[in-house]
Amino acid sequence: IFYTTSRLGIYKTLFENLKGADGKISAGKKMFCALTAGFFGSLIGNPADLALVRMQADTTLPIDQRRNYKNVFNAFSRIVREEGVLALWRGCEPTVIRAMVLNLGMLAPYDEVKERLNAFYGTKDTLSTRLTASAIAGFLAAFGSLPFDNVKTKLQKMKPDASGKLPYSGIFDCFTKSISREGVTGLWVGFPTYYFRIAPHAMLTLLIQDTLTDYFKKLKANK
């Protein structure tokens, strides 16, 4: 929740400050807002994401390899104690890139599609316009971010072998080995499941964001 609200807050703040005198903002500036919000939001949320991935992966590991974190706070303290503070940002590179791609596919297209539909139909953010724009944004966000989500998960789940060597040295090594082992299409393995997890979330987030924005604008205007 904190990660989502932080990136939406950063995006909206940048969006409002970059508007022209006519109240419009270019597609390029929308993309800049989305990428910047994704970058900073992912840095804030990476430790919690790392703990979540490891806790979910524990049940798939042999008993002797499980970390057995009691809760997220126990995970944080043990990661810092056993691996160092910087380990909280393990897998940070793909997490950041994933978040930036997710935002780029979700936030910028949503506002851009709304503007184009409003101009075409001569309306102003009707429910059907928002639903159409959010559906397109949800698909783009899921499709663009899945490869980075797969790599992020592999990096965050990895454990050293008997000699202490990790299976991947970084994001590019993980991408290369994954493509060599599974093929390019392997980067989109599980897309239907991922889509039905990401797309509805993206749609609801965008619709709720617009509803709250409208509410607070009316509240401010009535003061």
C-alpha positions in Angstrom: 0.0 0.0 0.0 2.8 2.4 1.0 4.6 1.7 -2.3 1.5 2.3 -4.4 0.5 5.5 -2.6 4.0 6.9 -2.8 4.4 6.4 -6.5 0.9 7.7 -7.2 1.6 10.7 -5.0 5.0 11.4 -6.7 3.4 11.1 -10.2 0.4 13.4 -9.4 2.7 16.0 -7.8 5.0 16.1 -10.8 2.0 16.0 -13.2 0.3 19.0 -11.6 3.6 21.0 -11.5 4.5 20.3 -15.1 1.1 21.3 -16.5 1.1 24.2 -19.0 -0.9 27.4 -18.7 -3.7 25.6 -20.7 -3.8 22.8 -18.1 -2.3 20.3 -20.6 0.8 18.2 -20.4 2.7 16.5 -23.2 3.0 12.7 -23.6 6.8 13.0 -23.0 6.3 14.8 -19.7 3.7 12.2 -18.7 6.3 9.5 -19.4 8.9 11.4 -17.3 6.5 11.7 -14.4 5.7 8.0 -14.6 9.3 6.9 -14.8 10.4 9.2 -11.9 7.6 8.1 -9.7 8.4 4.4 -10.4 12.1 4.9 -9.6 11.6 6.5 -6.2 8.6 4.5 -5.2 10.4 1.2 -5.9 13.5 2.3 -3.8 11.2 2.9 -0.9 9.3 -0.4 -1.3 12.1 -2.8 -2.1 12.9 -4.0 1.4 9.2 -5.0 2.0 9.0 -6.6 -1.5 12.2 -8.6 -0.8 10.7 -9.9 2.5 7.4 -10.8 0.8 9.1 -12.7 -2.0 11.3 -14.7 0.4 8.4 -15.6 2.7 6.2 -16.7 -0.2 9.1 -18.8 -1.7 9.9 -20.5 1.6 7.1 -23.1 1.2 8.6 -24.2 -2.2 12.1 -24.9 -0.7 13.4 -28.0 1.0 13.0 -27.8 4.8 16.7 -27.5 5.4 16.9 -24.5 3.0 13.9 -22.5 4.3 14.6 -19.2 6.0 11.5 -19.4 8.3 11.0 -15.7 8.9 8.3 -15.3 11.6 7.0 -12.0 10.1 8.1 -9.1 8.0 9.8 -7.4 10.9 11.7 -10.6 11.8 12.7 -10.8 8.1 14.1 -7.2 8.1 16.1 -7.8 11.3 17.5 -11.1 10.2 18.4 -9.9 6.7 20.3 -7.0 8.2 22.0 -9.2 10.8 22.9 -12.1 8.5 23.5 -10.3 5.2 24.0 -6.6 6.0 21.8 -3.5 5.5 22.4 -3.3 1.8 20.9 -6.8 1.4 17.5 -5.2 1.9 17.9 -3.8 -1.6 19.0 -7.1 -3.2 17.3 -7.4 -6.6 16.8 -3.6 -6.5 17.9 -3.1 -10.1 15.1 -5.2 -11.6 12.7 -4.0 -9.0 13.4 -0.4 -10.0 13.2 -1.1 -13.7 10.1 -3.2 -13.3 8.4 -0.3 -11.3 9.5 2.2 -13.9 8.1 0.1 -16.8 5.0 -0.7 -14.8 4.4 3.0 -14.2 5.2 3.9 -17.8 2.6 1.4 -19.0 0.1 2.3 -16.4 0.1 6.0 -15.5 1.2 7.8 -18.6 -1.0 5.8 -21.1 -4.0 6.2 -18.8 -3.9 10.0 -18.8 -2.9 10.1 -22.5 -5.8 7.8 -23.6 -8.3 9.8 -21.5 -7.2 13.0 -23.1 -7.5 11.6 -26.6 -10.9 10.0 -25.9 -12.1 13.3 -24.4 -11.0 15.2 -27.4 -12.6 12.7 -29.8 -16.0 12.5 -28.1 -16.0 16.0 -26.7 -16.5 14.7 -23.2 -14.7 15.1 -19.9 -13.5 12.0 -18.1 -16.8 10.0 -18.3 -16.9 6.6 -16.6 -16.7 4.8 -19.9 -13.6 6.8 -20.9 -11.9 6.0 -17.6 -12.8 2.3 -17.8 -11.4 2.1 -21.4 -8.2 4.0 -20.5 -7.6 2.0 -17.4 -8.1 -1.3 -19.3 -5.5 -0.3 -21.9 -3.2 0.9 -19.2 -3.6 -2.4 -17.2 -2.7 -4.5 -20.2 0.4 -2.4 -21.1 1.6 -2.4 -17.5 1.3 -6.2 -17.2 2.9 -7.0 -20.5 5.8 -4.6 -20.1 6.7 -5.4 -16.5 6.4 -9.2 -16.4 10.0 -10.0 -17.8 11.4 -7.7 -15.1 9.2 -9.2 -12.4 10.4 -12.7 -13.3 14.0 -11.6 -13.1 13.4 -9.7 -9.9 11.9 -12.7 -8.3 14.8 -15.0 -9.3 17.3 -12.6 -7.9 15.5 -12.1 -4.6 14.9 -15.8 -4.1 18.4 -17.0 -4.9 20.6 -18.6 -2.3 24.4 -19.4 -2.5 25.4 -22.9 -3.3 27.7 -25.0 -1.2 30.7 -23.0 -2.3 29.0 -19.7 -1.5 28.5 -18.8 -5.1 25.1 -17.2 -6.2 23.4 -18.5 -9.3 23.2 -15.0 -10.8 25.7 -12.1 -10.6 23.1 -9.4 -11.5 20.1 -8.4 -13.6 21.9 -8.8 -17.0 23.3 -12.2 -16.1 19.9 -13.3 -14.9 18.3 -12.2 -18.2 21.0 -13.9 -20.3 20.8 -17.2 -18.4 17.0 -17.1 -18.3 16.7 -16.5 -22.1 19.4 -19.2 -22.8 17.6 -21.7 -20.6 13.9 -20.9 -21.3 13.9 -18.8 -24.5 12.8 -15.2 -25.0 9.1 -16.2 -24.5 10.1 -17.7 -21.2 10.3 -14.1 -19.8 6.5 -14.0 -20.2 5.8 -17.3 -18.5 2.7 -17.1 -16.4 1.4 -14.0 -18.2 -2.3 -14.9 -17.9 -2.0 -15.3 -14.1 0.2 -12.2 -13.9 -2.3 -10.2 -16.0 -5.2 -11.0 -13.8 -3.2 -10.0 -10.8 -1.8 -6.7 -12.2 -4.5 -5.4 -14.6 -7.5 -5.3 -12.2 -5.2 -3.8 -9.5 -4.0 -1.1 -12.0 -7.6 -0.4 -13.1 -8.9 -0.1 -9.6 -6.0 2.0 -8.5 -6.4 4.5 -11.4 -10.2 4.7 -11.0 -9.9 5.3 -7.2 -7.1 7.8 -7.8 -9.4 9.8 -10.2 -12.4 9.6 -7.8 -10.3 10.9 -4.9 -8.7 13.6 -7.0 -12.2 14.8 -8.1 -13.4 14.8 -4.5 -10.6 16.8 -3.2 -10.8 19.3 -6.0 -14.5 19.9 -5.3 -13.7 20.1 -1.6 -11.0 22.8 -2.3 -13.3 24.7 -4.7 -16.1 24.9 -2.1 -13.9 26.4 0.6 
